[in-house]
Amino acid sequence: MSEQHIHTTDEHAHGEHEGMTKKKIWKVFGILLLITVIEFIIALWAIPQGHLTQHTGNYIYIGLTLIKAFYIVAYFMHLKFEKRGLQLALTVSFIFIIYFITLMLIEGGYLHVHMPKV
Protein backbone atom coordinates (compact mmCIF):
# COMPACT_ATOMS: atom_id res chain seq x y z
CA MET A 1 0.00 0.00 0.00
CA SER A 2 2.76 2.46 0.89
CA GLU A 3 4.60 1.67 -2.37
CA GLN A 4 1.53 2.67 -4.32
CA HIS A 5 1.26 5.94 -2.37
CA ILE A 6 4.92 6.79 -3.01
CA HIS A 7 4.49 5.96 -6.68
CA THR A 8 1.43 8.23 -6.96
CA THR A 9 3.25 11.09 -5.24
CA ASP A 10 6.20 10.74 -7.62
CA GLU A 11 3.91 10.80 -10.63
CA HIS A 12 2.14 13.89 -9.33
CA ALA A 13 5.42 15.72 -8.69
CA HIS A 14 6.66 14.85 -12.17
CA GLY A 15 3.39 15.86 -13.81
CA GLU A 16 3.41 19.34 -12.27
CA HIS A 17 6.59 20.36 -14.07
CA GLU A 18 6.36 18.38 -17.27
CA GLY A 19 6.37 21.61 -19.31
CA MET A 20 9.91 22.50 -18.19
CA THR A 21 12.65 20.59 -19.94
CA LYS A 22 16.36 21.26 -19.70
CA LYS A 23 16.27 22.69 -23.21
CA LYS A 24 13.50 25.14 -22.28
CA ILE A 25 15.28 26.15 -19.07
CA TRP A 26 18.46 26.94 -21.00
CA LYS A 27 16.46 28.82 -23.64
CA VAL A 28 14.83 31.03 -20.97
CA PHE A 29 18.22 31.49 -19.30
CA GLY A 30 19.67 32.61 -22.65
CA ILE A 31 16.86 35.11 -23.16
CA LEU A 32 17.35 36.52 -19.65
CA LEU A 33 21.11 36.71 -20.21
CA LEU A 34 20.63 38.51 -23.53
CA ILE A 35 18.30 41.06 -21.95
CA THR A 36 20.78 41.64 -19.12
CA VAL A 37 23.63 42.13 -21.61
CA ILE A 38 21.51 44.67 -23.51
CA GLU A 39 20.85 46.51 -20.24
CA PHE A 40 24.58 46.63 -19.48
CA ILE A 41 25.36 47.89 -22.99
CA ILE A 42 22.81 50.66 -22.59
CA ALA A 43 24.10 51.60 -19.12
CA LEU A 44 27.82 51.43 -19.84
CA TRP A 45 28.02 52.49 -23.47
CA ALA A 46 24.89 53.96 -25.08
CA ILE A 47 23.93 56.51 -22.41
CA PRO A 48 27.47 57.72 -21.52
CA GLN A 49 28.41 58.03 -25.23
CA GLY A 50 25.30 60.09 -25.92
CA HIS A 51 23.59 57.58 -28.22
CA LEU A 52 20.58 57.53 -25.87
CA THR A 53 19.30 60.13 -23.45
CA GLN A 54 18.88 59.19 -19.81
CA HIS A 55 15.11 59.60 -20.18
CA THR A 56 14.93 57.18 -23.13
CA GLY A 57 17.29 54.78 -21.37
CA ASN A 58 15.00 54.69 -18.34
CA TYR A 59 12.00 53.72 -20.48
CA ILE A 60 14.03 51.00 -22.18
CA TYR A 61 15.16 49.70 -18.76
CA ILE A 62 11.56 49.57 -17.55
CA GLY A 63 10.47 47.67 -20.66
CA LEU A 64 13.35 45.20 -20.48
CA THR A 65 12.79 44.69 -16.75
CA LEU A 66 9.12 43.90 -17.35
CA ILE A 67 10.09 41.36 -20.01
CA LYS A 68 12.57 39.75 -17.60
CA ALA A 69 9.93 39.70 -14.86
CA PHE A 70 7.52 37.94 -17.23
CA TYR A 71 10.01 35.20 -18.06
CA ILE A 72 10.95 34.67 -14.42
CA VAL A 73 7.35 34.49 -13.24
CA ALA A 74 6.11 32.46 -16.20
CA TYR A 75 8.82 29.82 -16.36
CA PHE A 76 10.79 29.70 -13.12
CA MET A 77 7.78 30.32 -10.88
CA HIS A 78 5.71 28.04 -13.17
CA LEU A 79 2.82 30.49 -13.69
CA LYS A 80 2.76 29.61 -17.39
CA PHE A 81 1.75 26.08 -16.45
CA GLU A 82 -1.06 27.11 -14.08
CA LYS A 83 -4.74 27.31 -14.91
CA ARG A 84 -6.06 30.38 -16.71
CA GLY A 85 -8.07 31.56 -13.69
CA LEU A 86 -4.97 31.91 -11.52
CA GLN A 87 -3.05 33.56 -14.35
CA LEU A 88 -5.85 36.07 -14.86
CA ALA A 89 -6.20 36.80 -11.14
CA LEU A 90 -2.49 37.50 -10.76
CA THR A 91 -2.30 39.57 -13.94
CA VAL A 92 -5.26 41.76 -12.99
CA SER A 93 -3.83 42.24 -9.49
CA PHE A 94 -0.47 43.22 -10.95
CA ILE A 95 -2.11 45.75 -13.29
CA PHE A 96 -4.00 47.34 -10.38
CA ILE A 97 -0.82 47.54 -8.29
CA ILE A 98 1.02 49.32 -11.11
CA TYR A 99 -1.98 51.62 -11.61
CA PHE A 100 -2.11 52.55 -7.92
CA ILE A 101 1.64 53.17 -7.77
CA THR A 102 1.36 55.45 -10.79
CA LEU A 103 -1.54 57.34 -9.20
CA MET A 104 0.42 57.79 -5.96
CA LEU A 105 3.43 59.11 -7.88
CA ILE A 106 1.25 61.58 -9.78
CA GLU A 107 -0.59 62.76 -6.67
CA GLY A 108 2.66 63.07 -4.73
CA GLY A 109 4.11 65.31 -7.42
CA TYR A 110 6.88 62.92 -8.46
CA LEU A 111 5.46 62.52 -11.97
CA HIS A 112 4.43 65.61 -13.83
CA VAL A 113 1.44 64.97 -16.03
CA HIS A 114 0.29 67.86 -18.18
CA MET A 115 -3.43 68.15 -17.59
CA PRO A 116 -5.52 70.71 -19.48
CA LYS A 117 -6.70 73.57 -17.30
CA VAL A 118 -10.44 73.82 -16.87
Secondary structure, DSSP 8 states (H G I E B T S, - for coil): -HHHHHHHHHHHHHHHTTT--HHHHHHHHHHHHHHHHHHHHIIIIITTTTSS-HHHHHHHHHHHHHHHHHHIIIIIS-GGGS-HHHHHHHHHHHHHHHHHHHHHHHHTTSS-------
